[in-house]
Amino acid sequence: MFGWFKSLGRFFKKFVVVVFGKSAAKALAKAAKEVFKSAFGKIVLAIVSELSLSNLSNSEKREKAFEAIRAAARLQGLVVKSSLINLVIELAVLRLKDTTD
């Protein structure tokens, strides 16, 4: 269902545990849950969820998610760095994966 997004989410989850340890990974997961309670976080989840169901290539999904999230941030008057957009995409993938497993 999630294809490339799901694989990337698994990699990111393992990476965080290896680099920062389990307790840091749990703290990050808790913080991610809080992020997605905000209006902006809900928009990010919706964008990533919709794209995960599309027939676009993996790179197209990634690019479209990035651009849609950047546009949504601008509409809310937010200036968000590229690294933060990439992070919320990864967190959204993990969040959606956890709800479908």
C-alpha positions in Angstrom: 0.0 0.0 0.0 2.7 2.5 1.0 5.5 1.1 -1.2 8.5 3.4 -1.2 7.2 5.5 1.7 6.8 2.4 3.9 10.4 1.2 3.1 11.7 4.6 3.9 9.8 4.7 7.1 11.3 1.4 8.2 14.8 2.6 7.4 14.3 5.8 9.3 12.9 4.0 12.3 15.9 1.6 12.4 18.3 4.5 11.8 17.0 6.5 14.8 17.2 3.5 17.1 20.8 2.6 16.0 22.1 6.2 16.1 20.3 7.6 19.1 19.1 4.5 21.1 15.7 3.2 22.0 14.8 5.8 24.6 15.6 8.6 22.1 13.5 6.8 19.5 10.6 6.6 21.9 10.9 10.3 22.8 10.9 11.2 19.1 7.8 9.0 18.5 6.1 10.8 21.3 7.0 14.2 19.9 5.9 13.2 16.5 2.4 12.3 17.9 2.2 15.8 19.3 3.2 17.4 16.0 0.4 15.6 14.2 -2.2 16.9 16.6 -1.7 20.4 15.2 -3.6 21.7 12.2 -0.4 21.7 10.1 0.5 18.2 11.2 -2.9 17.0 10.1 -2.3 18.5 6.7 1.0 16.8 6.4 -0.6 13.4 7.3 -3.3 14.0 4.7 -0.8 14.8 2.0 1.5 11.8 2.6 -1.5 9.5 3.0 -3.0 10.6 -0.3 0.3 10.3 -2.2 1.0 6.9 -0.7 -2.1 5.6 -2.5 -1.2 7.2 -5.9 0.4 5.4 -8.9 3.2 8.0 -9.0 6.8 6.8 -9.0 8.7 7.0 -5.7 10.6 10.1 -6.6 7.4 11.8 -7.8 5.7 11.0 -4.5 8.5 12.4 -2.6 8.7 15.5 -4.7 5.0 16.1 -4.7 4.8 15.6 -0.9 7.6 18.1 -0.4 6.0 20.8 -2.6 2.5 20.3 -1.2 3.8 20.6 2.4 5.8 23.7 1.5 2.8 25.3 -0.1 0.6 24.4 2.9 3.1 26.0 5.3 3.3 29.1 3.2 -0.5 29.4 3.2 -0.3 29.3 7.0 2.3 32.0 7.0 5.1 29.6 8.0 8.6 29.6 6.6 9.8 26.0 7.0 13.3 24.8 6.1 13.7 22.0 3.7 15.2 19.7 6.3 12.1 20.2 8.5 9.8 19.4 5.6 11.8 16.2 5.0 11.6 15.3 8.6 7.8 15.7 8.9 7.5 13.6 5.7 9.5 10.8 7.4 7.5 11.1 10.6 4.2 11.0 8.7 5.3 7.9 7.0 6.1 6.2 10.3 2.8 7.4 11.8 0.8 6.1 8.9 2.7 2.8 8.9 1.9 2.4 12.6 -1.8 2.9 12.0 -2.0 0.4 9.2 0.1 -2.4 10.8 
